[in-house]
Amino acid sequence: MTNYPLANFTGYCGESSTKGQPNAVTSARGMQPNEAAAIDGNTDLSTCMVANGGAKVYGITLTGSPGIYDYVVNVDAQGPSGFGSGSMYLAFTDQSGDTYYLSIYSSSRSVHTVRYNSQQPAIVKMWWSDYSFDV
């Protein structure tokens, strides 16, 4: 992605294959606008945020956005591959407690976005799972 300052998250890495129990990582300070996520100091998230069928997240940044929405979570990721492999499901919770959802189904690596408005935009928790979920 780009060379932004880092926001470090900690938590459990790996595939979340149990329905209704997404994995999550947290950051007390939160990922502020124009920062990138690191998990346990590592900016390559592809060994931590993984799902079925080879789905993985490579990197995440939070940026500002002109227009209707003030903020954008940029997710460099690929979804699962193979017939019937479904999607990788992610969610991002900001400091106000609002949560924003994203599902990734394409097995081609690309940048996916979640746009939102918030008075407290820093992302404090990131979730992922093989299954759709609500938090």
N, C-alpha and C positions, 0 to 999 in steps of 0.2 A: 504494500500500500504506500504510504509515504513516511517520512521520518518525523513523526509527531512525538512530543513528550509522552511518557508511558504512565498509564494507570494500572497498578498491579491488583489482580484478583487472586483469591485463593479459594480452594474447595476441592471437590472430588472430580477427577478426570475419568474419561472413558465413555463407553456406550451406555445409554440408559434404555434398556430393553424391557423394563417392567412398566406396563401401562399404568398411567396415573402417578408415576414417580420419576419426574424429570431430574436430571443432574443439574447442579447449579454451582456457580462461583460468585463470590461477593467481594466488594471493595468498600471499605469504610469511607474513604474519601470520595469515591466514585470517579468514573471516567468523565472528565469535563470536556466541553467543546474544544475541538482541535487537539485531542489526545487519542492515543491508540491503546488498545487493551493488551496486557500481558498477563499470563497466568503463571504464578510462581516465578516471575521474572522472565519468562519465555514469550517472545512476540509471535513465534510460530505456533499457532493454536491447534495445528492439525494432528498433534499427538494427544490432545486433551478433549477437544470438542468434536467427537466422532459419533457416527450413527451407523445404522445398517447399510449394507451394500456399498461400503467404501465412502459413504458421505462424510464430509469433514469441513470444518471451518479453518481457513488459513490465517485470517486476520480480521480485526474489527477496529474501525475508527468512528469517532463522533465528530461531526462537523456542523457548522452553521449552514443555513440555506436561505437564499432569497425567495420571496414569494409567500404563498399561503402558510407553509410550515416553516418554523424557525430552525429546526434541528433535523439532522439525518444520521442514522446509524448505517454505516457502510459495512457490509459483510462480504468478504472475499471467501467464497465457498463453492462446493459442489454437492449436489444431492446424490442419493443412492443410484446405483446402476443395476440393470437387470429387470426383466419383465416382472411386474407386480411388486417392485421393491418399495413403492410408496414415496414418502418424503422424509426429510429431516425437519423437525419442528424446533423453533427457537423462540425465546421471549426475552425482553429487556425491561427491567424495572428501574424507573428513575427515582430521584430523591423525594419526589412528592408522593410516591407509592403507586403511580400509574404504570401499567404494564402494556407493552407493545409487542405484537406477535408477527412472526414471519415463518412461512413454510418454504422449503427449497426442494424442488422435485427434479430439476434438470441435473443430469450427471456431468454436464459440462461446467468447468470452473468459470465463474464469473462473479461480478460484484452485484449484490442484491442490496436493496435499500429499504429502510423503514423511516418514514418522515413523521414528525410529530411536533406539537407545541407544548411547552411546559414552563412554569415559573421556576422550577427546580430541575433543569434538564440533565444533570449528571446521572449517568447510568451506574447504579450501585449493585445490581444483580443481573446475571445472565444465565438463562436456563436453556436446556436442550434435551431432546428425546426422540426416540423412534416413532412415538405416537403423539397425536394431537393432545394438548392439555390446556387447562386453565389454572392460573395461580392467583 
